Amino acid sequence: MAYRNEYASGDSLWRLVESDSVREFQGTIRYDASQGVVEGPHMLAAERGLERVTRIIVIDGSTVRHTVRNGYPQAEAALLQLAAVIIDLSQLRSIPRGSIPRPSTIRGIEDCQTFDAVLPGRNVVRRTVPGDSPRVYFRSVIHEILSGRRVDRDHETLIETMRAIAPNREFRCPAEDCPEQLQAMTGRDSCPCGKEEVIFETDSLRLHERFEDFGSSAQAYTAAQQVVEHLAMVNIMRFFEKRGLWSAFRSTAFVMDGPLAIFGMPAWLKSHVQSEVARLHQLAIEHGGPGVLLFGVEKSGMFLDHLKALDHSDADGPRARLNPMTALAPNREYTHRHIALRPVNAKAHGDVTDYGRRVMYKNGLAQHSVVMTPIVNSEGDDRDCVDLAAFPRLGEALDMGIIGLSNHRGLAQAREQMRNSCPHVLF
């Protein structure tokens, strides 16, 4: 409390409970009377145990905010980090369960490529740029990040990937009070409005629209992270295509740490990522393979909470109602009735953000997860369809849990010794 010997009385909590407004609110809202007895969504029977996958590529990013001590109040910046972890699955399978492998063994199994960049926030400008502003500095750094990162010396940068999958993107001038609509451009230019505002190609992502001059720009940092993550995933897939590594699509699983979705101002990029993944999937099939194996893993959220509720038994407690290795696919109607409330026939939940479909899964160890597979065909694009065809290579994605990637205790203990050198390993 603010003063010595001052104690909270609890009166405010009592007044909240007794409030007429609270009671009226509780009487107005609809409660889910079906909790505990609702029949689960469509159950999928995916083919399992194919063991075609010998390599996993995990894309994982993070942002950490820091105070910048430059003499200006509440100045901040964020460290953006991205890791692409390549795991040799054949060697991982050979490690006995419960054993603790040597760090040298882990180094032979994993190859962790990382990069980081600092995103400036409020009250941070450059010494060498006259008239600089925090927002312009932020926009400049975003352009530098996407322009200078390559997975291979001869391969395209992230901005070249964006340019290839989303050409001719028009956007509004980022200058304050400028209504000018700009045509797609390459590199940097200036707006014809007369404000002499420097325009960056990456301004089309609209990340700067979540930049805060008087508060934290956490939303802008998170949006930048997800753009880098999803472009990096597509960039690596396009690297396989350019090199003609079609057999690698058969044996490689691409894993996103999070949903196959792009939120916020850059959500327009979602449809372009979806189209590119679908294009590569079809090409991989035409070259004699099963298509692209890509999936995202959600660690929290409404779908995971709903799965836990479905698996709860009043008599036996949690994780007791569903059989192990149960995969459930909610269609649009089920999602709108029980998970994300809206009219049944409304636009599907995630329609403008998601380029994947969710499957709620209880594995052989009774653990819950939500897996998203990409939308690559008409079945997947139809949110009312829950046929197996809507979830490409689902069985192989679910098999990633069977081999114990996320539950190999010895592997986790050994990897802990390597955190300083590669802190973003997902599993």
N, C-alpha and C positions, 0 to 999 in steps of 0.2 A: 504494500500500500504506500501512499505518498508520504505519510507521517508515521512517527513511532507510535506504537500502541494503538494504531488504527486497524480495524479488522473489517472484512467484508461481512455484511449482515445477511446476504442472500435475498433481501427484499426485492431486488430487481428481477431475480428469477421467479419469485413467487408472483409478482405482478404480471410477468409475461404469461405464466400459466393461467392466471385468472382473467386475463384480458378478454374483453368481449370480442375484439377483433380477431384474436387467435382462435377463439371458439367458433366464431362465424366462418373463419377460413377452414378450420378442420371439418366443419359441417358441409362446406361447399365442395371440397375436392373429392375426386373419385378415388376409391381404394381398390386395389387389385384383389377381388374376392377369390380369384383362382389360385392364389399363391399356395404352393405345396401340392396342388392337385392338377395343375395344368398339364395337358399332354404335350410332350416335347415336340420340337419341330422334326422335319423329315430326317430320317436316319440314313446315312450314306454307307454303302458297302464298297469301299475302295480296294483295289487289288494291292496286296501287301507283300513284302519280302522280295522285291525284285532285285535289290542290291546292285543297281546299275550305277549308283553314285559313288565316286571315289574321291571327290573333292568338294569342299564347301567354301564358298566365298561369302563372308559376312561383312555387311556394310553397317557401321555404327558410328554415330556422331554425338557430340555433346557441346554444350556451351556453359562456361562458368564466368559469372560476372565478378569484376574486381573494382575496388575504389582506386581512382587515379589521383595521386598526390601531386597535383600541378599548381596548387595554390588557389584553385577555383572551387566553390562549394559544390559538393555532391557530384563531382566529375567521376565518370565511370567508363569502363570498357569491358569487353567480354572476350574470353579466349575461346575461339571456335576450333574444335579438334575433330578430325575424321580419321577413322581406321578402316582399312580393308584387310581382313584377316583371312588368309587362305589356310584351310585345314586339310591335311592329307588323311582322308577317312579310312583308307586301308590300313595305315599304320595305327590309327586311333583304335580301330576294332581289335587290333592284336594285343592291346594292353589289358592284362587281367583285371577284372573288376575288384575294387578294394585295394589294389596295389598302388603304391606311390612311385610313379616313374621319375627318373632323373630329369633335372631341368634340361640336360643336353638332349634327352629323348623328346621333350616337348619342343625344343627348338627345331628338331628334325621334322616334327609333325606340323608345326605352324610357321607361317611366314606372315609377319605383321607389318604392313606398310601404313605409315601415318603421315599426316601433315597438319599443321595448325596455322592459325592466323588470328590477329587481334582486330576485333571490331570496335571502332570508337563509338562512344556514347555522348551523352550531354556534357557540355563544357569542356570538350576536348577538340582542339584544332591543331593544325600543322604550323610550325614556326616559319617554314619556307614558302608558304602560300599566302600572299597578301589578301585580305578580305575573306579568308577562309571561314567556313561555318561548320559546326559539328555534323549537320545533315549532309552537306556536300562532301565532307571527309568520309562519312559512312558510305555514301554512294560510290565514291572513288575506290574505297577498299573492296567493296563487293565486286566491282569490275576487275580489279587486280586479282582477286582470288579466282574468279572463274576464267580469267584469261591466262593464268600462269601455271595451271596444274595439269599434268599429264601422267597416265599410267605407264606410258612408254614414250621414248624420245621421238619415235616416228608416228605416234598416234595423236588424235585430236585433243584439244583442251576441252574443259567443261563448257566454255562459252561456244566453242565450235559444235559441240554436241547439241546444245540448246538451239543454235542457229540451224542445225540440220533437221531437227525434229519439229521446230516451231518457226518456220520462215514467215516473213511478211506480217509480223506482229506489230500492230499499231498501238501507240500508247500516248498518254497525255504528258505534256511538258511538266517536269517536276518543280519548276519555279513557282514561287508563291503567286497566287492570283493570275496565273497564265492559263488561258483556256485552250491553247494551241494543241491540236491533235497531230502527233508526229508519225511519219511513216517509218517502217522498219529500217534500221540502219546497222552499220558495222563499225565497231570501235567507239569513237567519241566524235561529237560534233557540237554545234551550238544551235540554240533555238532561234528561229527567225522573228521572235516576238520583240526583240530589241532589248531584252533584259540581260543579254550576254551570258545567259546561264549555260554552263557546260553540260552537255547531254551525253550520258553513257548508254551504250547498248543495253546494259543490264538494268537500266531504269524501267524497262518494260516489265520486270518482275514485280515492281511496285513495293519492294521491301521498305523503301524510305517512307511510305505512307504510314508505317507503324513505328517510325522513329519518333521519340519524344524529346522535345527541347527542355521540358521542365519536370520530367520524371524518368523512370527507368525505361529503357528501350528493350525490355525483355522479349516482347512479342516480335520485334524486328530481328533480334538475335535468333530466336527459335525458328522464325520463318527462313532466315538465311541458312540455318543448319539443315532444315529439311530439303531446301532446294539443292544444296551441295550433296546431300545423301542420295537423293533420287537421280540427280544428273550423273553422279559417280557410278551408280548401278547401271544405268543405260550406257554410259561411256564404256564400261568394261565389256558389256554385251556386244557393243559395236566393235570393240577391239577384236573379239572372237570372230565376228563376221568379216572384218577387213582381212584378217589373217587366214580365213577359210577354215577355222577350227570347228567345223560342224560336229565332229565326234565329241568335242569337249562339251557341247550343249547337252549331249546325252549323259555324260558322267559328272556334270557339275551342278550343284545346287547353289542358287543365289538366295541369300537370306538377308532380309531387312530387319533391323532391330526396331520394330514398331510397325504400324499399319501400312498397307499399300495405299497411301492417301497423302494428299497435299492440301493443307489447310490455309486459311487466311488469304491475304492479297495475292500470293502466287498460285492460288488454286487453279487458275486458268491453264497452268502447265500440265495439270492432271490428264486432260484429254490427249495431249500430245505424247506424254509418257505412255499412256495406255495404248495408243495407236502404234507406237514404236515397238513396245513389247509384243503386241499382237503380230506385227509384221515379222519380227525376228522369230517368233514362235512358229509361224507358218513356213518361213524359209527353212527352219530347222527340220520341220516335218518333211518338206519337199526334198531335203538332202538325206532322207532315210531314217531320221531320228524320231523320238517321241515328243519333240518340242522343247520349250524352255521350262526348266524347273525353277520357279521363283516363288517365294512365299515370305510374308511378313508375320511377325509374332507380336501379339498384343499382351502386355503384362498386367494390364488393368483396364477398367472401363465397364460400360453397361453390359456388354455381351458376356464378359467374364463373370460379372456379378450375377447375371441371370442364369448362367450355367451352374454356378454354385448353388443357387436357389433350387434349380431343377434336381440337383443331386442330393438335396437334403431330405432326410426322412425324419418325421416326428418321432418315430419309434427308435430308429438306429442312429440318428444324428447325421453329421455332414459326410459327404462322399459315399453315401450308402444306397442311393436309389438307382443310379445308372450302372450298367455293366462296364467293366474296364474296356478300353479301346472302342468306346462309342463316339462316333462322329455325327454331329447334328448340324443341319443346314437350314437356318431360318429364311423363309421367303419374305417378300415384302409385307404381306398381310400379317404374318406372325410377328415380324419385327415391329410393325406399327401397333399391334394389339398389346404386346407384352414387354417390349424392350425400349423402343423410342416412340413414345406416344404421339400419334398424329392420325388424321383420317386414313382409313384403310387404303383408299384409292389415291392418296396424295402421292406426290413425287417421292420416289424411294429414298429412304434414309441413306445419306452419303452419296447421292446422285452426282453432286457437283464437286465432291472431294475425293471419292474412292475410285481407284482403278483396280480394285480387287473385291472378291466376295469372301465373307466370313464363314468359317466352320468352327463350331464350338466342340472341343475335343477333351475327352477323359482318357488318359493313356493307361498303359498296363500297370503303372504304379499308383493309379487313382489320382494323379495330378491333373489339374485343369489348365487349359490354355485356349487361346483363340488364334487360329491360323487364318491368314488371308492368302488366297491364290489369285493370280492376275486374271482380268477379264480379257480373253483372247478370241472369243467367238460369240456368235449370236446367242447361244445358250447362257453364257455368262453375263451378257449384256441385258438379258431379260431377268429382272429381279424377282419375277414370279416363278422362274424356272429353278428347280433344285435337282435337276438330273445330274448325274455324275460328270457328264460332259462339260458342265459349267465350272468345274473345278479341276483344271489340268494338272495331271501328275500328283493328285492329292495323296494317294497311298504312299508315294515316296517321300512327300513332305512330312507326313505323319510318322513314317519310319525313322525320321531323324531323332525322334524322342525314344524310340525303342532301343536304339543302340547306345542310349545313355549319354548323349552329348551334354545335356544340362544336368545330369545327375551322377557323373563319374567322379566320385569323391576324391580318389587319388589324383586324377587329372586336375581337379580344382585346387588341391593343396599344392601341387607342384607349380601350377600356373601362378599362384599367389606370389611365388618368389620372383616372378618376372614382371610384376605389375609396373615397376618403375620404368622398364624399357618399353613396354607396350601396354598402357593402362586400359585399353578399350576393347579387350577380348570379350565377346558377348557370352559365350557359353561357360 
